[in-house]
Amino acid sequence: MSEKLPYELNKKSIKYYVRNYILSKKESFLRKKILDFPAGNGITSRIIRENGGIPVALDLFPGNFDIPGIKCRKADISKGLPLKPRSVDHAICQEGIEHFADQLGALKELNRVMKPKGTLLITAPNYSNLKSRFSYLVNESENYNRQMPPNEIDSIWLSESKKGELYFGHIFLIGFFRLRVLAKLAGFKLIRIHKTRTKTSSVLLFILLYPLIALFSWLNYRKNLSAAKKILCRSIALQRPVSLFD
């Protein structure tokens, strides 16, 4: 019987890819303050420390954090992070954005606490992939065979009844294009898309659905291009004529 790998060494875990990202940034992360939010059980904060960075761990439920020598402070993104503006060098938001009700506000808050040349790594379930879209088609769930559609019982993962604090499940799943737009509006610029693992089911669906995807993408492009041309022509017609004698 094979020994179970730690999450950060298991290619099926997102922590494996986050660890590789931290290793690739080791020189620029050295002795820098790296925000880890939501910090969860603290594995990412530990990896940051092991590679010379200074982890700044925050989480809505810090009681789940279990890394000796690193303190995790309580933070509710909807109320603002307990950090001064431009107080961290870089940030990692791992599997968190899909839990935030106000995603644009969350991104603006992350931008507020980061230094101007800092980088933000965001990981999230890929709502844009075909497996997720097929799952939502048949059951309005991210995983039709393992997860119920969003509901008020299964979609609340953690709660603090005394304070009324809720940690939502995957209620606010977001696709690549919407995430890119919200990040842009929050003041970020896309540098790179990091690939994780390719799912066989998504590849098979792509092969089957590619003709339809290509057709509808082309029709949508033509329609929007035509509309854009009409708006452009109308705006030109409304401009004041230019005269050399003005």
DOSE-149724 format. One line per 5 residues: their letters; for each residue x, y, z of N, C-alpha, C. Coordinates in steps of 0.2 Angstrom, whole numbers, plus 5000, padded with zeros to 4 digits. Example, Ala and Ser with C-alpha at 12.3 -4.5 7.8 and 13.67 -1.06 7.14 Angstrom:
BEGIN
as> 5066,4972,5039,5062,4978,5039,5066,4984,5039 ~ 5064,4989,5035,5068,4995,5036,5064,5000,5039
This chain:
BEGIN
msekl> 5004,4994,5000,5000,5000,5000,5004,5006,5000 ~ 5003,5011,4995,5008,5017,4995,5006,5022,5000 ~ 5011,5025,5002,5010,5030,5007,5007,5037,5004 ~ 5002,5040,5007,4998,5045,5005,5003,5051,5005 ~ 5003,5055,4999,5008,5061,4998,5005,5067,5002
pyeln> 5009,5071,5004,5007,5077,5007,5003,5081,5001 ~ 4999,5086,5003,4995,5090,4998,4999,5093,4993 ~ 5005,5096,4996,5009,5100,4992,5013,5096,4987 ~ 5013,5090,4988,5017,5085,4983,5013,5081,4979 ~ 5006,5082,4979,5001,5078,4976,4999,5082,4970
kksik> 5000,5080,4964,4998,5084,4958,4991,5085,4957 ~ 4987,5081,4961,4979,5082,4960,4977,5088,4965 ~ 4982,5090,4969,4980,5096,4974,4982,5102,4971 ~ 4979,5107,4972,4981,5114,4969,4987,5117,4973 ~ 4988,5114,4979,4994,5116,4983,5000,5114,4980
yyvrn> 5000,5109,4976,5006,5107,4972,5008,5112,4967 ~ 5003,5115,4964,5005,5120,4959,5006,5127,4962 ~ 5003,5128,4968,5005,5134,4972,5012,5134,4975 ~ 5014,5128,4977,5021,5127,4979,5026,5128,4974 ~ 5024,5125,4968,5029,5127,4962,5029,5134,4960
yilsk> 5024,5137,4961,5024,5145,4960,5028,5148,4965 ~ 5028,5146,4971,5032,5150,4976,5039,5148,4975 ~ 5041,5142,4973,5048,5140,4971,5050,5144,4966 ~ 5046,5145,4961,5048,5149,4955,5050,5157,4956 ~ 5046,5159,4962,5047,5166,4964,5052,5167,4970
kesfl> 5056,5161,4971,5059,5161,4978,5064,5167,4978 ~ 5067,5170,4973,5072,5175,4974,5068,5182,4975 ~ 5062,5183,4972,5059,5189,4973,5054,5189,4979 ~ 5053,5183,4982,5049,5182,4988,5054,5182,4994 ~ 5061,5182,4993,5065,5182,4999,5065,5188,5003
rkkil> 5063,5187,5010,5063,5192,5015,5057,5197,5013 ~ 5053,5195,5009,5047,5199,5007,5041,5197,5011 ~ 5036,5202,5012,5030,5200,5016,5025,5197,5011 ~ 5023,5191,5011,5018,5188,5007,5011,5187,5010 ~ 5006,5190,5008,5000,5189,5011,4997,5182,5009
dfpag> 4995,5178,5013,4991,5172,5012,4984,5172,5015 ~ 4980,5173,5010,4973,5174,5012,4968,5171,5007 ~ 4963,5167,5008,4963,5164,5015,4968,5159,5016 ~ 4970,5159,5022,4976,5154,5024,4974,5147,5025 ~ 4968,5146,5027,4966,5139,5028,4970,5135,5034
ngits> 4972,5130,5032,4976,5126,5037,4984,5128,5038 ~ 4986,5132,5033,4992,5135,5034,4998,5132,5030 ~ 4996,5127,5026,5002,5124,5022,5005,5129,5017 ~ 5002,5133,5014,5005,5138,5010,5009,5143,5014 ~ 5007,5145,5020,5011,5150,5024,5018,5146,5026
riire> 5017,5140,5027,5023,5136,5029,5028,5136,5023 ~ 5025,5134,5017,5030,5134,5011,5033,5141,5010 ~ 5029,5146,5011,5032,5153,5010,5038,5154,5015 ~ 5037,5152,5021,5042,5153,5026,5048,5148,5025 ~ 5047,5142,5022,5053,5138,5021,5057,5140,5015
nggip> 5054,5145,5011,5058,5147,5005,5060,5154,5006 ~ 5060,5157,5012,5063,5163,5014,5059,5169,5014 ~ 5052,5168,5013,5047,5173,5013,5045,5174,5020 ~ 5041,5180,5021,5038,5181,5027,5030,5181,5026 ~ 5027,5175,5029,5020,5174,5028,5016,5179,5032
valdl> 5011,5182,5029,5006,5186,5033,4999,5182,5032 ~ 4998,5178,5037,4992,5174,5036,4986,5177,5039 ~ 4980,5177,5035,4974,5179,5037,4969,5174,5035 ~ 4963,5174,5039,4958,5169,5037,4952,5171,5042 ~ 4946,5170,5039,4940,5171,5042,4939,5167,5049
fpgnf> 4942,5161,5048,4941,5156,5054,4949,5154,5055 ~ 4952,5158,5059,4960,5156,5060,4961,5150,5064 ~ 4955,5148,5067,4956,5142,5072,4958,5136,5068 ~ 4957,5136,5061,4959,5130,5057,4967,5130,5055 ~ 4970,5136,5057,4977,5136,5055,4981,5133,5060
dipgi> 4986,5128,5058,4989,5124,5062,4997,5124,5060 ~ 5000,5129,5060,5007,5129,5059,5011,5133,5064 ~ 5015,5129,5068,5019,5132,5074,5023,5138,5072 ~ 5023,5143,5075,5028,5148,5074,5025,5154,5069 ~ 5019,5152,5066,5016,5157,5062,5009,5159,5065
kcrka> 5008,5165,5066,5002,5168,5068,4997,5169,5063 ~ 4991,5167,5063,4986,5168,5058,4980,5173,5061 ~ 4979,5179,5058,4975,5183,5061,4968,5183,5058 ~ 4963,5185,5061,4956,5184,5059,4955,5190,5054 ~ 4951,5188,5048,4950,5194,5043,4944,5192,5039
diskg> 4940,5197,5039,4933,5196,5035,4934,5201,5029 ~ 4935,5198,5023,4936,5202,5017,4931,5207,5015 ~ 4925,5206,5017,4919,5210,5016,4919,5216,5021 ~ 4923,5216,5026,4924,5222,5031,4931,5225,5030 ~ 4935,5222,5026,4942,5225,5025,4947,5221,5028
lplkp> 4953,5220,5025,4958,5217,5029,4962,5221,5034 ~ 4964,5218,5039,4967,5222,5045,4974,5223,5043 ~ 4975,5226,5038,4982,5228,5035,4982,5235,5033 ~ 4988,5239,5034,4988,5245,5031,4989,5245,5023 ~ 4988,5251,5020,4989,5251,5013,4996,5250,5011
rsvdh> 4997,5246,5006,5004,5245,5003,5009,5242,5009 ~ 5006,5237,5012,5010,5234,5018,5013,5227,5016 ~ 5010,5224,5011,5013,5218,5009,5016,5218,5002 ~ 5021,5214,5001,5025,5214,4994,5021,5210,4989 ~ 5018,5205,4991,5015,5200,4986,5009,5197,4990
aicqe> 5005,5194,4986,4999,5191,4989,4997,5184,4985 ~ 4994,5179,4989,4992,5173,4986,4984,5172,4989 ~ 4980,5172,4984,4973,5171,4986,4971,5164,4983 ~ 4972,5159,4987,4971,5152,4985,4964,5149,4986 ~ 4961,5147,4981,4954,5145,4982,4950,5149,4986
giehf> 4950,5155,4985,4946,5160,4990,4941,5164,4986 ~ 4942,5166,4980,4938,5171,4976,4931,5168,4975 ~ 4931,5161,4974,4924,5158,4973,4920,5158,4979 ~ 4922,5160,4985,4918,5160,4991,4916,5168,4993 ~ 4919,5173,4989,4917,5180,4991,4911,5182,4987
adqlg> 4907,5185,4991,4901,5188,4988,4902,5194,4984 ~ 4906,5198,4986,4908,5204,4982,4915,5203,4980 ~ 4916,5200,4974,4922,5199,4971,4926,5205,4969 ~ 4923,5210,4966,4926,5216,4964,4929,5219,4970 ~ 4925,5220,4975,4927,5223,4981,4933,5219,4985
alkel> 4933,5213,4984,4938,5209,4987,4945,5210,4983 ~ 4944,5211,4977,4950,5212,4973,4953,5219,4974 ~ 4949,5224,4975,4951,5231,4976,4954,5231,4983 ~ 4952,5227,4988,4955,5227,4995,4962,5223,4994 ~ 4962,5218,4990,4969,5215,4990,4974,5220,4986
nrvmk> 4971,5224,4981,4976,5229,4978,4978,5234,4983 ~ 4973,5236,4988,4975,5241,4992,4980,5240,4997 ~ 4981,5233,4999,4986,5232,5004,4993,5230,5001 ~ 4993,5229,4994,4999,5227,4990,5003,5233,4988 ~ 5009,5232,4988,5014,5237,4985,5013,5237,4978
pkgtl> 5015,5243,4975,5013,5244,4967,5016,5239,4963 ~ 5022,5236,4964,5025,5232,4960,5024,5224,4962 ~ 5019,5223,4967,5018,5217,4969,5014,5212,4964 ~ 5014,5206,4965,5010,5201,4961,5005,5198,4965 ~ 5000,5196,4962,4994,5193,4966,4993,5186,4962
litap> 4993,5180,4965,4992,5174,4962,4985,5172,4965 ~ 4980,5171,4960,4973,5169,4962,4972,5162,4959 ~ 4970,5157,4963,4968,5151,4961,4961,5150,4962 ~ 4957,5146,4958,4950,5145,4959,4948,5139,4954 ~ 4942,5136,4956,4940,5131,4952,4938,5134,4945
nysnl> 4940,5131,4940,4939,5133,4933,4932,5133,4930 ~ 4928,5138,4932,4921,5137,4929,4921,5138,4922 ~ 4926,5140,4918,4926,5140,4911,4927,5134,4908 ~ 4930,5129,4911,4931,5122,4908,4925,5118,4906 ~ 4925,5114,4901,4919,5111,4898,4916,5106,4903
ksrfs> 4920,5103,4907,4917,5098,4912,4913,5102,4917 ~ 4915,5108,4919,4911,5112,4924,4904,5114,4920 ~ 4905,5116,4914,4899,5119,4911,4894,5113,4909 ~ 4897,5107,4908,4892,5101,4907,4889,5100,4913 ~ 4893,5100,4919,4890,5098,4925,4884,5103,4927
ylvne> 4885,5110,4925,4880,5114,4927,4874,5113,4922 ~ 4875,5111,4916,4870,5110,4912,4865,5104,4914 ~ 4868,5099,4917,4864,5093,4919,4861,5094,4926 ~ 4865,5098,4931,4863,5098,4938,4864,5104,4941 ~ 4866,5109,4938,4868,5116,4941,4873,5115,4947
senyn> 4878,5111,4946,4883,5109,4951,4889,5109,4948 ~ 4895,5111,4952,4901,5110,4949,4903,5103,4947 ~ 4901,5098,4951,4902,5091,4951,4896,5088,4951 ~ 4893,5086,4945,4886,5083,4945,4885,5077,4949 ~ 4891,5073,4949,4891,5066,4952,4893,5066,4960
rqmpp> 4895,5072,4962,4898,5072,4969,4895,5078,4973 ~ 4892,5083,4970,4890,5089,4973,4883,5091,4972 ~ 4879,5093,4977,4873,5095,4975,4873,5102,4972 ~ 4867,5104,4969,4867,5111,4967,4867,5116,4973 ~ 4869,5122,4972,4869,5127,4978,4863,5127,4982
neids> 4864,5126,4988,4858,5127,4993,4860,5129,5000 ~ 4855,5131,5004,4857,5134,5010,4860,5130,5015 ~ 4860,5123,5014,4863,5119,5019,4870,5117,5017 ~ 4871,5114,5011,4878,5112,5008,4882,5117,5007 ~ 4879,5123,5005,4883,5129,5002,4886,5133,5008
iwlse> 4885,5132,5014,4888,5135,5020,4893,5130,5023 ~ 4899,5132,5022,4904,5127,5024,4906,5128,5032 ~ 4907,5134,5034,4908,5136,5041,4904,5142,5043 ~ 4902,5142,5049,4898,5147,5052,4900,5149,5059 ~ 4899,5155,5061,4900,5157,5068,4893,5160,5070
skkge> 4889,5156,5073,4882,5159,5074,4882,5165,5078 ~ 4886,5165,5083,4886,5171,5088,4887,5178,5084 ~ 4892,5177,5079,4894,5184,5076,4890,5184,5069 ~ 4887,5179,5067,4883,5179,5061,4888,5178,5055 ~ 4894,5176,5056,4899,5175,5050,4898,5169,5047
lyfgh> 4898,5169,5040,4897,5163,5036,4903,5162,5031 ~ 4905,5156,5030,4910,5155,5025,4907,5151,5020 ~ 4905,5154,5014,4901,5151,5009,4905,5146,5005 ~ 4901,5141,5002,4905,5136,4998,4905,5139,4991 ~ 4905,5135,4986,4906,5137,4979,4900,5140,4976
iflig> 4897,5145,4980,4891,5149,4977,4893,5154,4971 ~ 4899,5157,4972,4901,5162,4967,4907,5160,4963 ~ 4906,5154,4960,4911,5152,4955,4911,5157,4949 ~ 4918,5158,4947,4919,5163,4942,4923,5160,4936 ~ 4922,5162,4930,4926,5160,4924,4932,5164,4923
ffrlr> 4936,5162,4919,4942,5166,4917,4941,5173,4915 ~ 4936,5174,4910,4935,5180,4907,4932,5186,4912 ~ 4928,5183,4916,4925,5188,4921,4930,5190,4926 ~ 4934,5185,4928,4939,5186,4933,4944,5191,4931 ~ 4946,5190,4924,4951,5195,4921,4948,5202,4921
vlakl> 4942,5203,4919,4939,5209,4919,4938,5213,4926 ~ 4936,5209,4931,4936,5211,4938,4942,5213,4941 ~ 4947,5209,4939,4954,5211,4941,4957,5217,4938 ~ 4955,5218,4932,4957,5224,4928,4954,5230,4931 ~ 4947,5230,4933,4944,5235,4936,4946,5237,4943
agfkl> 4949,5232,4946,4952,5233,4953,4959,5236,4953 ~ 4962,5236,4946,4968,5239,4946,4974,5234,4944 ~ 4972,5228,4943,4978,5223,4941,4979,5222,4934 ~ 4984,5220,4932,4986,5218,4925,4988,5211,4925 ~ 4985,5207,4920,4986,5200,4919,4993,5199,4916
irihk> 4997,5195,4920,5004,5194,4918,5004,5187,4915 ~ 5001,5182,4918,5002,5175,4916,4996,5171,4918 ~ 4994,5166,4914,4990,5161,4916,4994,5154,4918 ~ 4993,5152,4924,4997,5146,4925,4992,5139,4924 ~ 4995,5135,4920,4991,5129,4919,4992,5124,4925
trtkt> 4987,5120,4927,4987,5115,4931,4987,5108,4928 ~ 4982,5104,4929,4982,5098,4925,4976,5097,4920 ~ 4977,5094,4915,4972,5093,4910,4968,5087,4912 ~ 4961,5088,4912,4956,5083,4913,4954,5080,4907 ~ 4954,5073,4907,4952,5069,4901,4945,5070,4899
ssvll> 4941,5071,4904,4934,5072,4902,4933,5079,4899 ~ 4936,5084,4900,4936,5091,4897,4939,5090,4890 ~ 4944,5086,4889,4947,5085,4882,4942,5081,4878 ~ 4938,5076,4880,4933,5073,4876,4927,5077,4875 ~ 4925,5081,4879,4920,5086,4878,4922,5091,4873
filly> 4928,5093,4873,4930,5098,4868,4930,5095,4861 ~ 4932,5089,4860,4932,5086,4854,4925,5085,4851 ~ 4920,5083,4856,4914,5083,4853,4910,5089,4852 ~ 4912,5094,4856,4908,5101,4855,4912,5106,4851 ~ 4918,5105,4849,4922,5110,4846,4918,5113,4840
plial> 4915,5109,4835,4912,5112,4830,4906,5117,4832 ~ 4902,5115,4837,4897,5120,4840,4901,5126,4843 ~ 4906,5125,4847,4909,5131,4850,4912,5136,4845 ~ 4915,5133,4839,4918,5137,4834,4913,5141,4830 ~ 4907,5137,4829,4902,5141,4825,4899,5146,4829
fswln> 4897,5145,4835,4893,5150,4839,4898,5156,4841 ~ 4905,5154,4842,4910,5160,4843,4910,5164,4837 ~ 4910,5161,4831,4911,5165,4825,4905,5169,4824 ~ 4899,5167,4825,4893,5170,4824,4892,5176,4829 ~ 4894,5175,4835,4894,5180,4841,4899,5185,4839
yrknl> 4905,5184,4836,4910,5188,4834,4907,5193,4829 ~ 4904,5190,4824,4902,5194,4818,4896,5198,4820 ~ 4892,5196,4824,4886,5200,4827,4889,5206,4831 ~ 4894,5205,4835,4896,5211,4839,4901,5215,4835 ~ 4904,5213,4830,4908,5217,4826,4904,5221,4822
saakk> 4898,5219,4819,4893,5223,4815,4890,5228,4820 ~ 4888,5227,4826,4886,5232,4830,4891,5237,4832 ~ 4897,5235,4833,4902,5240,4835,4903,5245,4829 ~ 4903,5242,4823,4904,5246,4817,4898,5252,4816 ~ 4892,5249,4818,4886,5254,4818,4887,5260,4823
ilcrs> 4889,5258,4829,4890,5263,4834,4896,5268,4832 ~ 4901,5265,4829,4907,5269,4827,4905,5274,4821 ~ 4901,5272,4816,4898,5276,4811,4894,5281,4814 ~ 4890,5280,4819,4885,5284,4822,4889,5290,4825 ~ 4894,5288,4829,4898,5293,4833,4902,5297,4828
ialqr> 4904,5295,4823,4907,5299,4818,4903,5304,4815 ~ 4897,5302,4813,4892,5306,4810,4889,5312,4815 ~ 4890,5311,4821,4888,5316,4826,4893,5320,4828 ~ 4899,5319,4826,4905,5324,4827,4904,5330,4823 ~ 4906,5336,4826,4906,5342,4823,4911,5343,4817
pvslf> 4908,5345,4811,4913,5345,4805,4919,5350,4807 ~ 4925,5348,4804,4931,5352,4806,4931,5357,4800 ~ 4933,5363,4802,4934,5369,4797,4941,5372,4797 ~ 4944,5374,4792,4950,5377,4792,4949,5384,4795 ~ 4943,5387,4795,4942,5394,4797,4940,5395,4804
d> 4939,5389,4808,4937,5389,4815,4942,5393,4819
